[in-house]
Amino acid sequence: MADNEVNFGFKKVKMSEKPRLVNDVFSGVANNYDIMNDVMSLGIHRIWKNLMMDWLAPRPGQNLIDVAGGTGDIGKRFLDRCKGNAEVKIVDFTQEMISFGKRKTEDYRYKNQLAWFCADAMRLPFSNNNFHSYTISFGLRNVLDINKALEEAYRVLRPGGRILILEFSTLIDKNLQRLYDKYSFGVIPWLGKVIAKDKESYQYLVESIRNFPKQNELVDLMISAGFKEVKYRNLSMGIVALHSGWKL
Ligand SMILES: C[S@@+](CC[C@H](N)C(=O)[O-])C[C@H]1O[C@@H](n2cnc3c(N)ncnc32)[C@H](O)[C@@H]1O
């Protein structure tokens, strides 16, 4: 296959290089990842993640695959909602994020229901028709081939299973978008430099948000991957969007 150029933030890199570059970003930020999320979003990422769970409405006895699961925020919320009567597989391709997540959940009461896997969203190490739910939170924009990741999601979901995608998106108001751009390009890389001692990684993070498909474009990609009843909700006026679809 030709090694075409793809976006890595606003830079163009060879397709074959991108996974390692993304991996380097998250290896570098793993130890400060949680604190940076709280600082950058003023804690609002917690509300967005809770809203994702509200819409998913997990039920006891279900299983979840949380892809690009990072330090386990979504997996834990799912288990909490099911009072531990559920199984969660967390998949992430950055070992440092998984290690941090494992340390963070050492004393978590449902930690035995959490299993961690180091793998790529485009090649999930699970058989077909396996999971009731598939979630990916702030992960899809980093994946080399979004279509492939969505096809994998579809493959591993059971018939009747559901996908929920939480991702940065496009604000519904252009003036607010300009204000938000000023904040994200002006402040976030600087916060990365001060708190995580890593300006470049946070520069990549804000740039990668701008390359991600808009709300309706992601709907189309989900439909192309086979999902039905695809809908989305804007959160915080479109700073992020939650997309839902079903394997029917
Ligand atoms: C911004 S973090 C999100 C972590 C977590 N889901 C959350 O919401 O806090 C993105 C995560 O995606 C992972 N990631 C990026 N590309 C991936 C891929 N192709 N396959 C699996 N994980 C990936 C990174 O290692 C990182 O842990």
The ligand as a Gaussian input file, in Angstrom:
#p B3LYP/6-31G(d) Opt

LIG

0 1
 C       -7.081000      11.855000      24.627000
 S       -6.791000      10.234000      25.222000
 C       -8.401000       9.737000      25.755000
 C       -8.356000       8.800000      26.928000
 C       -9.729000       8.468000      27.536000
 N      -10.568000       7.780000      26.594000
 C      -10.404000       9.703000      28.057000
 O      -11.466000      10.051000      27.538000
 O       -9.897000      10.311000      28.990000
 C       -6.573000       9.357000      23.726000
 C       -6.115000       7.934000      23.928000
 O       -6.226000       7.281000      22.670000
 C       -5.165000       6.344000      22.565000
 N       -5.037000       6.025000      21.143000
 C       -4.721000       6.871000      20.127000
 N       -4.740000       6.219000      18.945000
 C       -5.089000       4.937000      19.221000
 C       -5.277000       3.783000      18.434000
 N       -5.114000       3.817000      17.116000
 N       -5.637000       2.639000      19.040000
 C       -5.813000       2.581000      20.383000
 N       -5.618000       3.639000      21.197000
 C       -5.280000       4.814000      20.621000
 C       -3.994000       7.092000      23.176000
 O       -2.978000       6.216000      23.551000
 C       -4.666000       7.789000      24.355000
 O       -4.604000       7.009000      25.514000

